[in-house]
Amino acid sequence: MEIITGTSRPRGSPSDADGAAESAVSAPRRTLGRVSASVAAETRTGLVRRARKIDRVLGETYPDATTELDFDDPFQLLVVTVLSAQTTDKRVNAVRPTLFAAYPDARAMAAADRATLEAIVGPLGFFRAKTESLLKLSAALVEQYDGQVPPRLEDLVKLPGVGRKTANVVLGNAFGIPGITVDTHFGRLARRFGWTTETDPVKVEHAVGELFPKKDWTMLSHHLIWHGRRVCHSQKPACGACTVAKWCPSYGEGPTDPVVAAKLVKTEGRA
């Protein structure tokens, strides 16, 4: 790789001795969606090595990375993931104890009083639509799966309000079945890293999945989502505080000065 010169290195950046993946890419500033010439010319083997190196370093950067939604069982994770749309995990976690104290399983939630359920999920926004989703989802689980959450992608995506992203969250974190969760953070970082130019979440999932062993898919999702929430922001990424800047073709889209970039880094605790 062409080593970046004349710029400040992010704190915690790996040393130049990190070899194999370095031949992959230089790091000119570029506009999101335009792949740099060096990435376009990258061999498939070089891309795989670089992608896996980025994931390994992110794993070292975020050793505690996991889903930031609280849950005790597959049903709870399915519900809180549905509720997390267009709101924050913190807000969902705040209403979770009250929600599941009242409706601990699919049968109880399917029989819930609509007004009472609306009041509980009200702080999350779009409470009428979310209440409708939970009632239909719970009823479907009772009718089709005896109240249990099925551990299969093809079954999960047929449930009301459940898409591939939600299904992969549940499979990976509640059942230990590897899956790639393509949320806005994952998709943005996959494109910034030059792993894909796709914007459709399903195409991103398949393209990125081909670069990694299946066993790594769930943790890969956590690594990119954590990095996207904390450092690689959509509007002003903290490039100067990024531990994988050396292998990123988008280095320079945000401030590269370590002091300036450090101020952009969000909490290292739960996002």
C-alpha positions in Angstrom: 0.0 0.0 0.0 1.1 3.5 -0.6 1.7 4.8 2.9 0.1 8.1 3.7 2.6 10.9 4.2 2.3 14.4 5.4 -0.7 13.7 7.6 -1.1 12.8 11.2 -1.7 9.2 12.1 -4.7 8.2 14.2 -4.0 7.3 17.8 -3.8 3.5 18.1 -3.1 3.0 14.4 -1.3 -0.3 13.7 2.4 0.0 12.8 3.7 -0.1 9.2 4.9 -3.6 9.8 1.4 -5.0 9.4 2.3 -6.4 6.0 0.0 -8.5 3.9 -3.0 -6.3 3.8 -0.9 -3.2 3.2 -0.5 -3.8 -0.5 -4.2 -3.4 -1.0 -4.9 0.3 -1.1 -3.7 3.9 -0.9 -5.8 6.4 1.0 -6.7 9.5 -1.1 -9.6 11.6 -0.2 -12.7 10.5 -2.2 -16.4 11.1 -2.4 -18.5 8.4 -0.9 -19.7 6.1 -3.6 -16.7 6.6 -5.8 -14.1 3.9 -5.5 -10.5 5.1 -5.7 -8.4 3.8 -8.6 -6.3 1.7 -6.3 -9.3 -0.1 -4.8 -10.7 -0.6 -8.3 -7.4 -2.3 -9.3 -7.2 -4.3 -6.1 -7.1 -8.1 -6.6 -9.7 -10.3 -5.1 -7.1 -11.8 -2.8 -5.9 -8.3 -1.8 -9.5 -7.2 -1.0 -10.1 -10.3 1.1 -6.9 -9.8 3.1 -7.5 -6.1 3.6 -11.1 -6.6 4.7 -10.2 -9.3 7.2 -7.3 -7.2 8.5 -9.8 -4.3 9.1 -12.1 -6.7 11.0 -9.3 -8.1 13.1 -8.2 -4.6 14.1 -11.7 -3.5 14.9 -12.1 -6.6 17.0 -9.1 -5.5 19.0 -10.5 -1.9 19.2 -13.9 -3.1 20.4 -13.3 -6.3 22.4 -16.7 -6.0 24.1 -18.7 -5.4 20.9 -22.1 -7.0 21.0 -25.7 -6.0 20.4 -26.6 -2.9 22.4 -30.2 -4.0 22.8 -31.0 -5.7 26.2 -32.8 -9.0 26.0 -33.3 -12.3 27.9 -34.6 -14.6 25.2 -35.2 -14.8 21.5 -38.7 -13.3 21.8 -37.4 -10.3 23.7 -34.7 -9.7 21.1 -37.1 -10.0 18.2 -39.5 -7.5 19.8 -36.8 -4.9 20.9 -35.2 -5.1 17.4 -38.5 -4.3 15.8 -39.0 -1.4 18.2 -35.5 -0.1 17.5 -36.5 1.2 14.1 -36.2 5.0 13.9 -35.1 5.4 17.6 -32.1 4.6 19.7 -31.2 1.4 21.5 -31.0 3.4 24.8 -34.7 4.4 24.5 -35.7 0.9 23.7 -33.8 -0.5 26.6 -35.5 2.1 28.9 -39.0 0.8 28.1 -38.0 -2.9 27.9 -38.5 -3.8 31.7 -42.0 -2.4 31.7 -42.9 -4.0 28.4 -41.9 -7.5 29.3 -43.1 -7.3 32.8 -46.6 -6.8 31.3 -46.1 -9.1 28.3 -43.4 -11.7 29.0 -44.1 -13.9 26.0 -45.8 -14.0 22.6 -49.2 -15.2 23.9 -49.4 -12.4 26.5 -48.4 -9.8 23.9 -50.9 -11.1 21.3 -53.7 -10.6 23.9 -52.5 -7.2 24.9 -54.8 -4.2 25.3 -53.9 -1.9 22.4 -54.1 1.3 24.4 -52.0 -0.1 27.2 -49.3 -1.3 24.8 -49.3 2.0 23.0 -48.7 3.8 26.2 -45.7 1.6 27.0 -44.0 2.0 23.6 -45.1 5.7 23.2 -41.7 7.2 24.1 -40.2 5.4 21.1 -42.2 7.3 18.5 -44.5 5.9 15.8 -46.2 4.2 18.7 -49.4 3.3 16.8 -47.5 1.6 14.0 -45.1 -0.1 16.4 -48.0 -1.4 18.5 -49.7 -2.8 15.4 -46.5 -4.5 14.4 -46.1 -6.1 17.9 -49.6 -7.3 18.0 -49.4 -8.9 14.5 -46.0 -10.3 15.1 -47.0 -11.9 18.4 -50.2 -13.3 17.0 -48.3 -14.9 14.1 -45.8 -16.5 16.5 -48.7 -18.0 18.5 -50.6 -19.2 15.4 -47.6 -20.5 13.4 -44.9 -21.5 15.9 -46.8 -22.1 19.2 -45.4 -18.8 20.6 -41.8 -19.6 19.9 -39.4 -17.7 17.7 -38.2 -19.9 14.8 -34.4 -20.2 14.4 -34.5 -20.0 10.6 -34.1 -17.0 8.3 -36.7 -18.1 5.8 -39.3 -18.4 8.6 -38.3 -15.1 10.4 -38.6 -12.9 7.3 -42.2 -14.1 6.7 -43.3 -12.7 10.1 -45.0 -9.3 10.1 -42.6 -6.5 10.4 -39.5 -8.7 10.2 -36.9 -8.2 7.4 -33.5 -9.7 6.9 -31.8 -7.2 9.1 -34.0 -8.0 12.1 -33.8 -11.7 11.3 -30.0 -11.7 11.2 -29.9 -9.8 14.5 -32.0 -12.5 16.2 -30.2 -15.4 14.5 -26.8 -14.2 15.4 -27.4 -13.0 18.9 -30.2 -15.2 20.3 -29.4 -18.5 18.5 -25.7 -18.3 17.6 -26.4 -18.7 13.9 -24.1 -16.5 11.9 -25.7 -13.6 10.1 -24.7 -10.2 8.7 -26.8 -7.2 9.9 -26.8 -4.5 7.3 -28.0 -1.4 9.1 -27.1 2.2 8.0 -23.8 2.0 9.8 -22.7 -1.3 8.3 -23.7 -0.3 4.8 -21.9 3.0 5.1 -18.7 1.5 6.4 -18.7 -1.4 3.9 -18.7 1.2 1.1 -16.2 3.5 2.7 -13.8 0.5 3.2 -14.2 -0.3 -0.5 -15.7 -3.7 0.1 -18.6 -3.1 -2.1 -20.3 -0.3 -4.1 -23.8 -1.7 -3.5 -26.4 0.3 -1.7 -29.2 -2.3 -1.5 -28.9 -4.0 1.9 -29.4 -7.5 0.6 -26.7 -7.0 -2.1 -24.3 -5.5 0.6 -25.0 -8.5 2.8 -24.1 -11.0 0.1 -21.1 -9.0 -1.2 -19.5 -8.6 2.2 -20.4 -12.2 3.2 -18.2 -13.5 0.4 -15.2 -11.8 1.9 -15.4 -13.5 5.4 -15.8 -16.9 6.8 -19.4 -17.5 7.8 -18.4 -18.0 11.4 -17.3 -14.4 11.6 -20.4 -12.7 10.2 -22.1 -11.9 13.5 -19.1 -10.3 15.2 -18.2 -8.5 11.9 -21.6 -6.9 12.1 -20.9 -5.8 15.7 -17.5 -4.4 14.8 -18.7 -2.2 12.0 -21.8 -1.0 13.8 -19.8 -0.1 16.9 -17.2 1.7 14.8 -19.9 3.5 12.8 -21.6 4.7 15.9 -18.5 5.9 17.7 -15.9 6.9 15.1 -16.9 6.6 11.4 -19.9 9.0 11.5 -22.0 9.7 8.4 -21.3 13.4 8.2 -17.9 13.9 9.8 -16.0 10.7 10.4 -13.2 11.0 13.0 -10.5 9.8 10.6 -7.6 11.0 12.8 -8.9 8.8 15.7 -9.5 5.7 13.5 -7.5 2.5 14.2 -8.1 1.2 10.7 -7.3 4.4 8.8 -4.2 2.7 7.2 -6.4 0.3 5.2 -9.3 2.7 4.5 -9.5 4.2 1.0 -11.8 6.9 2.5 -9.3 8.2 4.9 -9.5 12.0 4.8 -13.3 12.3 4.4 -13.2 13.6 8.0 -10.6 15.5 10.1 -7.3 13.7 10.2 -5.7 15.7 13.0 -5.8 13.4 16.0 -6.8 16.2 18.4 -9.6 17.4 16.3 -10.8 13.9 15.5 -10.7 12.9 19.2 -13.4 15.4 19.9 -15.7 13.7 17.4 -15.5 10.3 19.0 -18.7 9.4 20.8 -18.9 7.5 24.0 -17.0 4.3 24.3 -19.8 2.9 26.4 -23.2 1.9 25.2 -24.1 4.0 22.2 
